[in-house]
């Protein structure tokens, strides 16, 4: 029985997993408190985690029909993320692990997103291609054994992530925060081919698996401004649909190209932007045409949650990985090399690796 704690941004999550099976999954979001600022305010997020931590953990135990004495390990996000937010989750996880007398595991947030799919579809194929798309991350990964082997980064975003692009363009379009769901709703009934938005880094000679959405964001903003300068109403549905089409095209085009080059037959798409309807639909269409199996977690497991962290903890325990010491710290900008992340505070941050 592994309890997972997630607090890297604006969601406080607790999940309980046993043998790859999800027993409980509770999330409290402070998104509404950030909406009037148009983005996440770190101090507000940290304070919200302090308030939500105990109720969320308590409800997870109640839903699973368990008590703290039933837990065999605690897993917690130790990076990357907002420093204050991570500190709250880690402090709470340490207290729980210490009081229960069980081992503590530090988990890389992005590895959690990858593991989220196992709670719906079972163990990951070895190897598989993973596309992570969220508000702060867009990465293409070659994954073998998630907790035993190093994770190979084929490409990452060089500027704005896909979710960040949605958030910023939504603001220009006059849509509410968070921008991803707002763009998705606005795109209904729109024509995805109405506006010829650019497809960044898709020309011959460009980095084949790197992502860049800053230029797309700028192009969408200028398109909206041109309508305003002419005194015209922005054709919102067409603009939103065309933006989604550009993002989905780039993401799926690069992911399928990587599957072909590395001869991988399974593509896993995870992260908050994996909930976008057009990203899902185009991924399904292109995977079917290429003979590649597509795996996407349910929408409730796409955004940040404690269940995905518990899933990694469960895999680490079953693999016999060494747990963290109680002086484990956080690493807000940790690169994804291994699923286990056990940095220790000091002159230099050292990253522990799963054995």
C-alpha beads as a LAMMPS data file, in Angstrom:
LAMMPS data file: protein, C-alpha beads

355 atoms
354 bonds

1 atom types
1 bond types

-500.0 500.0 xlo xhi
-500.0 500.0 ylo yhi
-500.0 500.0 zlo zhi

Masses

1 110.0

Atoms # bond

1 1 1 0.000 0.000 0.000
2 1 1 1.694 3.205 -1.177
3 1 1 0.439 6.687 -0.377
4 1 1 1.382 9.306 -2.979
5 1 1 1.548 13.067 -2.368
6 1 1 1.644 15.694 -5.134
7 1 1 2.024 19.444 -4.513
8 1 1 4.266 20.773 -7.278
9 1 1 1.941 23.525 -8.498
10 1 1 -1.681 24.416 -7.709
11 1 1 -3.166 20.975 -7.028
12 1 1 -2.873 19.184 -3.697
13 1 1 -3.193 15.492 -4.484
14 1 1 -3.212 12.280 -2.469
15 1 1 -3.556 8.816 -3.955
16 1 1 -3.223 5.245 -2.704
17 1 1 -1.987 2.453 -4.986
18 1 1 -1.376 -1.220 -4.287
19 1 1 0.087 -3.629 -6.828
20 1 1 -0.665 -1.288 -9.709
21 1 1 -4.288 -0.870 -8.609
22 1 1 -5.714 2.536 -7.714
23 1 1 -7.535 2.469 -4.372
24 1 1 -8.146 6.181 -3.806
25 1 1 -7.556 9.460 -5.605
26 1 1 -8.330 12.913 -4.147
27 1 1 -7.342 16.345 -5.520
28 1 1 -7.947 19.851 -4.163
29 1 1 -7.179 22.675 -6.594
30 1 1 -6.465 26.324 -5.826
31 1 1 -6.997 27.252 -9.494
32 1 1 -9.889 29.601 -8.748
33 1 1 -7.664 31.643 -6.440
34 1 1 -5.142 32.162 -9.250
35 1 1 -7.633 32.860 -12.038
36 1 1 -7.903 36.604 -11.387
37 1 1 -4.121 36.892 -11.794
38 1 1 -4.102 34.988 -15.090
39 1 1 -1.648 32.396 -13.790
40 1 1 -0.360 30.587 -10.727
41 1 1 0.930 32.784 -7.878
42 1 1 3.539 30.706 -5.977
43 1 1 2.809 32.104 -2.500
44 1 1 -0.941 31.586 -2.891
45 1 1 -0.317 28.036 -4.101
46 1 1 1.905 27.206 -1.114
47 1 1 -0.617 28.542 1.391
48 1 1 -3.408 26.594 -0.317
49 1 1 -1.378 23.386 0.024
50 1 1 -0.981 23.998 3.763
51 1 1 -4.758 24.300 4.120
52 1 1 -5.641 21.360 1.868
53 1 1 -2.996 18.796 2.834
54 1 1 -4.638 17.166 5.869
55 1 1 -8.203 17.101 4.473
56 1 1 -7.042 15.607 1.166
57 1 1 -4.947 12.876 2.814
58 1 1 -7.728 12.107 5.286
59 1 1 -10.284 11.750 2.477
60 1 1 -7.966 9.461 0.511
61 1 1 -7.706 7.121 3.506
62 1 1 -11.483 7.211 3.973
63 1 1 -12.186 6.390 0.320
64 1 1 -9.753 3.476 0.413
65 1 1 -11.125 2.235 3.727
66 1 1 -7.638 2.354 5.221
67 1 1 -5.769 3.928 8.122
68 1 1 -2.228 5.190 8.288
69 1 1 -1.065 1.953 9.925
70 1 1 -2.040 0.111 6.724
71 1 1 0.423 2.065 4.562
72 1 1 3.729 0.389 3.589
73 1 1 5.433 3.394 1.963
74 1 1 4.960 7.089 1.188
75 1 1 5.950 8.646 -2.154
76 1 1 6.111 12.400 -2.719
77 1 1 6.983 14.781 -5.534
78 1 1 10.408 16.290 -4.822
79 1 1 10.717 18.185 -8.113
80 1 1 10.399 19.916 -10.425
81 1 1 7.853 22.548 -9.432
82 1 1 7.284 25.639 -7.318
83 1 1 9.712 25.665 -4.393
84 1 1 7.245 26.637 -1.658
85 1 1 4.591 24.258 -2.947
86 1 1 7.024 21.340 -3.079
87 1 1 8.220 22.083 0.466
88 1 1 4.688 21.785 1.852
89 1 1 4.097 18.387 0.258
90 1 1 7.500 17.058 1.279
91 1 1 7.122 18.216 4.896
92 1 1 3.744 16.506 5.146
93 1 1 5.009 13.325 3.496
94 1 1 7.995 13.158 5.853
95 1 1 5.693 13.508 8.849
96 1 1 3.437 10.720 7.604
97 1 1 6.329 8.378 6.780
98 1 1 8.029 9.027 10.113
99 1 1 4.871 8.564 12.176
100 1 1 3.927 5.370 10.312
101 1 1 7.485 4.032 10.428
102 1 1 7.566 3.370 6.679
103 1 1 10.063 4.261 3.920
104 1 1 9.815 7.512 1.965
105 1 1 10.423 7.801 -1.787
106 1 1 11.116 11.015 -3.675
107 1 1 9.536 11.024 -7.128
108 1 1 10.155 13.112 -10.231
109 1 1 6.927 14.883 -11.164
110 1 1 7.168 14.011 -14.889
111 1 1 7.784 10.344 -14.138
112 1 1 4.509 10.514 -12.236
113 1 1 2.699 11.657 -15.370
114 1 1 4.172 8.708 -17.251
115 1 1 3.125 6.249 -14.543
116 1 1 -0.428 7.636 -14.467
117 1 1 -1.208 5.605 -17.576
118 1 1 -0.387 2.341 -15.801
119 1 1 -3.336 2.868 -13.458
120 1 1 -5.699 2.619 -16.436
121 1 1 -3.930 0.382 -18.954
122 1 1 -1.525 -1.715 -16.902
123 1 1 2.287 -1.971 -17.156
124 1 1 4.038 0.141 -19.773
125 1 1 5.409 -1.734 -22.798
126 1 1 9.192 -1.948 -22.807
127 1 1 10.114 0.133 -24.729
128 1 1 7.521 2.817 -25.426
129 1 1 7.455 6.420 -26.622
130 1 1 6.016 8.985 -24.197
131 1 1 4.810 12.461 -25.115
132 1 1 4.418 14.701 -22.060
133 1 1 2.362 17.834 -22.717
134 1 1 1.431 20.171 -19.867
135 1 1 1.425 23.789 -18.797
136 1 1 5.143 23.832 -18.137
137 1 1 6.521 20.829 -20.007
138 1 1 6.526 19.455 -23.530
139 1 1 8.871 16.473 -23.839
140 1 1 9.317 13.432 -26.028
141 1 1 10.807 10.490 -24.120
142 1 1 12.066 7.023 -24.984
143 1 1 11.136 4.889 -21.976
144 1 1 12.230 1.338 -21.206
145 1 1 11.744 0.186 -17.588
146 1 1 10.439 3.359 -15.945
147 1 1 12.048 2.840 -12.518
148 1 1 15.168 0.826 -13.411
149 1 1 16.481 2.397 -16.596
150 1 1 17.549 5.939 -17.465
151 1 1 14.937 7.932 -19.387
152 1 1 16.135 9.125 -22.786
153 1 1 15.065 12.662 -23.726
154 1 1 14.634 12.866 -27.484
155 1 1 13.407 16.443 -27.317
156 1 1 11.999 19.127 -25.049
157 1 1 10.481 22.544 -25.495
158 1 1 13.040 25.273 -26.159
159 1 1 10.692 28.059 -24.993
160 1 1 6.941 28.003 -24.285
161 1 1 5.351 24.633 -23.561
162 1 1 2.112 23.696 -25.324
163 1 1 -0.020 24.404 -22.256
164 1 1 1.733 27.719 -21.692
165 1 1 0.945 28.678 -25.292
166 1 1 -2.735 27.930 -24.705
167 1 1 -2.759 30.006 -21.494
168 1 1 -1.120 33.041 -23.090
169 1 1 -3.184 33.001 -26.284
170 1 1 -6.383 32.538 -24.286
171 1 1 -5.612 35.779 -22.459
172 1 1 -5.158 37.613 -25.777
173 1 1 -8.419 36.106 -27.033
174 1 1 -10.205 37.356 -23.909
175 1 1 -10.790 33.851 -22.556
176 1 1 -10.482 32.854 -18.862
177 1 1 -7.640 31.048 -17.117
178 1 1 -6.739 28.194 -17.406
179 1 1 -6.393 28.679 -21.138
180 1 1 -6.311 25.055 -22.309
181 1 1 -9.898 24.119 -21.406
182 1 1 -11.107 27.576 -22.489
183 1 1 -9.485 27.235 -25.929
184 1 1 -10.938 23.721 -26.265
185 1 1 -14.455 24.972 -25.506
186 1 1 -14.123 27.977 -27.804
187 1 1 -12.929 25.774 -30.674
188 1 1 -16.186 23.820 -30.850
189 1 1 -17.826 24.572 -34.172
190 1 1 -14.681 26.301 -35.449
191 1 1 -12.687 25.485 -38.578
192 1 1 -9.211 24.226 -37.757
193 1 1 -8.009 25.195 -41.240
194 1 1 -9.421 28.754 -41.161
195 1 1 -6.146 30.376 -40.036
196 1 1 -2.752 29.276 -41.369
197 1 1 -0.874 29.380 -38.081
198 1 1 2.788 28.235 -38.265
199 1 1 4.065 24.782 -37.312
200 1 1 7.303 25.599 -35.429
201 1 1 10.427 23.438 -35.885
202 1 1 8.901 21.209 -38.564
203 1 1 11.033 22.263 -41.541
204 1 1 13.869 20.081 -42.918
205 1 1 16.993 20.789 -40.933
206 1 1 15.125 21.737 -37.737
207 1 1 15.746 19.737 -34.574
208 1 1 13.483 16.745 -35.264
209 1 1 12.130 16.237 -31.745
210 1 1 12.464 19.665 -30.133
211 1 1 9.362 21.796 -29.567
212 1 1 8.809 25.543 -29.721
213 1 1 5.466 27.274 -29.211
214 1 1 6.578 30.864 -28.602
215 1 1 6.336 31.779 -32.287
216 1 1 2.915 30.182 -32.576
217 1 1 1.773 32.172 -29.542
218 1 1 3.022 35.402 -31.160
219 1 1 1.355 34.589 -34.482
220 1 1 -1.984 33.987 -32.766
221 1 1 -1.660 37.226 -30.773
222 1 1 -0.902 39.261 -33.910
223 1 1 -3.825 37.671 -35.731
224 1 1 -6.171 38.741 -32.924
225 1 1 -4.668 42.242 -32.768
226 1 1 -5.128 42.755 -36.516
227 1 1 -8.847 42.120 -36.121
228 1 1 -9.037 44.577 -33.244
229 1 1 -7.135 47.277 -35.154
230 1 1 -9.629 46.972 -38.017
231 1 1 -12.472 47.218 -35.532
232 1 1 -13.615 43.683 -36.334
233 1 1 -14.868 41.047 -33.952
234 1 1 -12.392 38.204 -33.516
235 1 1 -13.692 34.984 -35.132
236 1 1 -12.994 33.199 -31.884
237 1 1 -14.130 29.680 -32.814
238 1 1 -11.979 29.603 -35.951
239 1 1 -8.974 31.102 -34.155
240 1 1 -9.181 28.653 -31.255
241 1 1 -9.726 25.678 -33.568
242 1 1 -6.793 26.692 -35.781
243 1 1 -4.530 27.130 -32.763
244 1 1 -5.465 23.690 -31.450
245 1 1 -4.876 22.201 -34.884
246 1 1 -1.379 23.688 -35.075
247 1 1 -0.427 22.437 -31.605
248 1 1 -1.896 18.962 -32.164
249 1 1 -0.247 18.706 -35.589
250 1 1 3.233 19.485 -34.267
251 1 1 2.903 17.230 -31.210
252 1 1 1.608 14.175 -33.055
253 1 1 3.806 14.635 -36.124
254 1 1 6.994 14.567 -34.049
255 1 1 5.780 11.776 -31.764
256 1 1 4.925 9.467 -34.673
257 1 1 8.219 10.272 -36.402
258 1 1 10.039 9.192 -33.228
259 1 1 8.012 5.975 -33.076
260 1 1 9.074 5.181 -36.631
261 1 1 12.755 5.975 -36.089
262 1 1 13.023 4.004 -32.841
263 1 1 10.711 1.205 -34.058
264 1 1 8.373 1.616 -31.101
265 1 1 4.816 0.322 -31.409
266 1 1 3.231 2.169 -28.451
267 1 1 2.784 5.917 -27.915
268 1 1 1.725 7.159 -24.470
269 1 1 0.407 10.739 -24.287
270 1 1 0.222 12.220 -20.776
271 1 1 -0.027 15.567 -18.983
272 1 1 -2.729 18.199 -18.744
273 1 1 -2.779 18.993 -22.477
274 1 1 -3.491 15.303 -23.150
275 1 1 -7.037 16.197 -22.087
276 1 1 -7.387 18.475 -25.143
277 1 1 -9.985 17.024 -27.503
278 1 1 -8.110 17.796 -30.737
279 1 1 -4.784 16.468 -29.437
280 1 1 -6.511 13.222 -28.509
281 1 1 -8.435 12.951 -31.786
282 1 1 -5.459 13.634 -34.058
283 1 1 -3.256 11.278 -32.041
284 1 1 -5.860 8.533 -32.428
285 1 1 -6.141 9.182 -36.170
286 1 1 -2.413 9.207 -36.863
287 1 1 -1.608 6.272 -34.580
288 1 1 -4.276 4.160 -36.259
289 1 1 -2.866 5.004 -39.691
290 1 1 0.676 4.138 -38.555
291 1 1 -0.255 0.921 -36.746
292 1 1 0.883 2.338 -33.402
293 1 1 -1.014 1.633 -30.189
294 1 1 -2.100 4.853 -28.461
295 1 1 -2.452 5.005 -24.672
296 1 1 -3.884 8.095 -22.970
297 1 1 -4.923 8.146 -19.285
298 1 1 -8.453 9.206 -18.299
299 1 1 -8.858 12.979 -18.038
300 1 1 -8.914 12.806 -14.219
301 1 1 -5.383 11.363 -14.288
302 1 1 -3.995 13.728 -16.937
303 1 1 -3.706 16.743 -14.655
304 1 1 -1.514 16.765 -11.523
305 1 1 -2.618 14.228 -8.904
306 1 1 -1.308 12.103 -6.056
307 1 1 -2.317 8.823 -7.683
308 1 1 0.405 9.150 -10.319
309 1 1 3.035 9.715 -7.614
310 1 1 1.752 6.688 -5.699
311 1 1 1.992 4.683 -8.931
312 1 1 5.708 5.488 -9.217
313 1 1 6.197 4.717 -5.526
314 1 1 4.468 1.378 -6.001
315 1 1 6.804 0.513 -8.894
316 1 1 9.864 1.581 -6.888
317 1 1 8.855 -0.580 -3.914
318 1 1 8.218 -3.605 -6.115
319 1 1 11.553 -3.070 -7.887
320 1 1 13.382 -3.068 -4.543
321 1 1 14.650 0.484 -5.039
322 1 1 16.426 2.185 -2.184
323 1 1 14.205 4.726 -0.367
324 1 1 15.195 8.287 0.437
325 1 1 16.615 9.406 3.747
326 1 1 14.503 11.690 5.907
327 1 1 16.857 14.570 5.067
328 1 1 15.736 14.399 1.433
329 1 1 15.109 17.856 0.002
330 1 1 13.491 19.314 -3.120
331 1 1 14.913 20.203 -6.526
332 1 1 12.544 22.725 -8.197
333 1 1 14.317 22.471 -11.568
334 1 1 15.268 18.786 -11.583
335 1 1 15.892 17.254 -15.018
336 1 1 14.155 13.959 -15.700
337 1 1 16.836 11.276 -15.667
338 1 1 15.346 8.654 -13.353
339 1 1 11.909 8.213 -11.799
340 1 1 13.325 8.364 -8.252
341 1 1 14.460 11.834 -7.196
342 1 1 16.252 11.982 -3.836
343 1 1 18.117 15.321 -3.674
344 1 1 19.712 16.287 -0.360
345 1 1 20.049 19.906 0.782
346 1 1 23.611 21.177 0.920
347 1 1 26.182 23.177 -1.027
348 1 1 25.244 21.111 -4.085
349 1 1 22.040 19.194 -4.775
350 1 1 22.670 15.529 -5.405
351 1 1 20.130 13.459 -7.277
352 1 1 19.558 9.901 -6.114
353 1 1 18.948 7.275 -8.762
354 1 1 16.723 4.221 -8.688
355 1 1 18.736 1.050 -8.449

Bonds

1 1 1 2
2 1 2 3
3 1 3 4
4 1 4 5
5 1 5 6
6 1 6 7
7 1 7 8
8 1 8 9
9 1 9 10
10 1 10 11
11 1 11 12
12 1 12 13
13 1 13 14
14 1 14 15
15 1 15 16
16 1 16 17
17 1 17 18
18 1 18 19
19 1 19 20
20 1 20 21
21 1 21 22
22 1 22 23
23 1 23 24
24 1 24 25
25 1 25 26
26 1 26 27
27 1 27 28
28 1 28 29
29 1 29 30
30 1 30 31
31 1 31 32
32 1 32 33
33 1 33 34
34 1 34 35
35 1 35 36
36 1 36 37
37 1 37 38
38 1 38 39
39 1 39 40
40 1 40 41
41 1 41 42
42 1 42 43
43 1 43 44
44 1 44 45
45 1 45 46
46 1 46 47
47 1 47 48
48 1 48 49
49 1 49 50
50 1 50 51
51 1 51 52
52 1 52 53
53 1 53 54
54 1 54 55
55 1 55 56
56 1 56 57
57 1 57 58
58 1 58 59
59 1 59 60
60 1 60 61
61 1 61 62
62 1 62 63
63 1 63 64
64 1 64 65
65 1 65 66
66 1 66 67
67 1 67 68
68 1 68 69
69 1 69 70
70 1 70 71
71 1 71 72
72 1 72 73
73 1 73 74
74 1 74 75
75 1 75 76
76 1 76 77
77 1 77 78
78 1 78 79
79 1 79 80
80 1 80 81
81 1 81 82
82 1 82 83
83 1 83 84
84 1 84 85
85 1 85 86
86 1 86 87
87 1 87 88
88 1 88 89
89 1 89 90
90 1 90 91
91 1 91 92
92 1 92 93
93 1 93 94
94 1 94 95
95 1 95 96
96 1 96 97
97 1 97 98
98 1 98 99
99 1 99 100
100 1 100 101
101 1 101 102
102 1 102 103
103 1 103 104
104 1 104 105
105 1 105 106
106 1 106 107
107 1 107 108
108 1 108 109
109 1 109 110
110 1 110 111
111 1 111 112
112 1 112 113
113 1 113 114
114 1 114 115
115 1 115 116
116 1 116 117
117 1 117 118
118 1 118 119
119 1 119 120
120 1 120 121
121 1 121 122
122 1 122 123
123 1 123 124
124 1 124 125
125 1 125 126
126 1 126 127
127 1 127 128
128 1 128 129
129 1 129 130
130 1 130 131
131 1 131 132
132 1 132 133
133 1 133 134
134 1 134 135
135 1 135 136
136 1 136 137
137 1 137 138
138 1 138 139
139 1 139 140
140 1 140 141
141 1 141 142
142 1 142 143
143 1 143 144
144 1 144 145
145 1 145 146
146 1 146 147
147 1 147 148
148 1 148 149
149 1 149 150
150 1 150 151
151 1 151 152
152 1 152 153
153 1 153 154
154 1 154 155
155 1 155 156
156 1 156 157
157 1 157 158
158 1 158 159
159 1 159 160
160 1 160 161
161 1 161 162
162 1 162 163
163 1 163 164
164 1 164 165
165 1 165 166
166 1 166 167
167 1 167 168
168 1 168 169
169 1 169 170
170 1 170 171
171 1 171 172
172 1 172 173
173 1 173 174
174 1 174 175
175 1 175 176
176 1 176 177
177 1 177 178
178 1 178 179
179 1 179 180
180 1 180 181
181 1 181 182
182 1 182 183
183 1 183 184
184 1 184 185
185 1 185 186
186 1 186 187
187 1 187 188
188 1 188 189
189 1 189 190
190 1 190 191
191 1 191 192
192 1 192 193
193 1 193 194
194 1 194 195
195 1 195 196
196 1 196 197
197 1 197 198
198 1 198 199
199 1 199 200
200 1 200 201
201 1 201 202
202 1 202 203
203 1 203 204
204 1 204 205
205 1 205 206
206 1 206 207
207 1 207 208
208 1 208 209
209 1 209 210
210 1 210 211
211 1 211 212
212 1 212 213
213 1 213 214
214 1 214 215
215 1 215 216
216 1 216 217
217 1 217 218
218 1 218 219
219 1 219 220
220 1 220 221
221 1 221 222
222 1 222 223
223 1 223 224
224 1 224 225
225 1 225 226
226 1 226 227
227 1 227 228
228 1 228 229
229 1 229 230
230 1 230 231
231 1 231 232
232 1 232 233
233 1 233 234
234 1 234 235
235 1 235 236
236 1 236 237
237 1 237 238
238 1 238 239
239 1 239 240
240 1 240 241
241 1 241 242
242 1 242 243
243 1 243 244
244 1 244 245
245 1 245 246
246 1 246 247
247 1 247 248
248 1 248 249
249 1 249 250
250 1 250 251
251 1 251 252
252 1 252 253
253 1 253 254
254 1 254 255
255 1 255 256
256 1 256 257
257 1 257 258
258 1 258 259
259 1 259 260
260 1 260 261
261 1 261 262
262 1 262 263
263 1 263 264
264 1 264 265
265 1 265 266
266 1 266 267
267 1 267 268
268 1 268 269
269 1 269 270
270 1 270 271
271 1 271 272
272 1 272 273
273 1 273 274
274 1 274 275
275 1 275 276
276 1 276 277
277 1 277 278
278 1 278 279
279 1 279 280
280 1 280 281
281 1 281 282
282 1 282 283
283 1 283 284
284 1 284 285
285 1 285 286
286 1 286 287
287 1 287 288
288 1 288 289
289 1 289 290
290 1 290 291
291 1 291 292
292 1 292 293
293 1 293 294
294 1 294 295
295 1 295 296
296 1 296 297
297 1 297 298
298 1 298 299
299 1 299 300
300 1 300 301
301 1 301 302
302 1 302 303
303 1 303 304
304 1 304 305
305 1 305 306
306 1 306 307
307 1 307 308
308 1 308 309
309 1 309 310
310 1 310 311
311 1 311 312
312 1 312 313
313 1 313 314
314 1 314 315
315 1 315 316
316 1 316 317
317 1 317 318
318 1 318 319
319 1 319 320
320 1 320 321
321 1 321 322
322 1 322 323
323 1 323 324
324 1 324 325
325 1 325 326
326 1 326 327
327 1 327 328
328 1 328 329
329 1 329 330
330 1 330 331
331 1 331 332
332 1 332 333
333 1 333 334
334 1 334 335
335 1 335 336
336 1 336 337
337 1 337 338
338 1 338 339
339 1 339 340
340 1 340 341
341 1 341 342
342 1 342 343
343 1 343 344
344 1 344 345
345 1 345 346
346 1 346 347
347 1 347 348
348 1 348 349
349 1 349 350
350 1 350 351
351 1 351 352
352 1 352 353
353 1 353 354
354 1 354 355
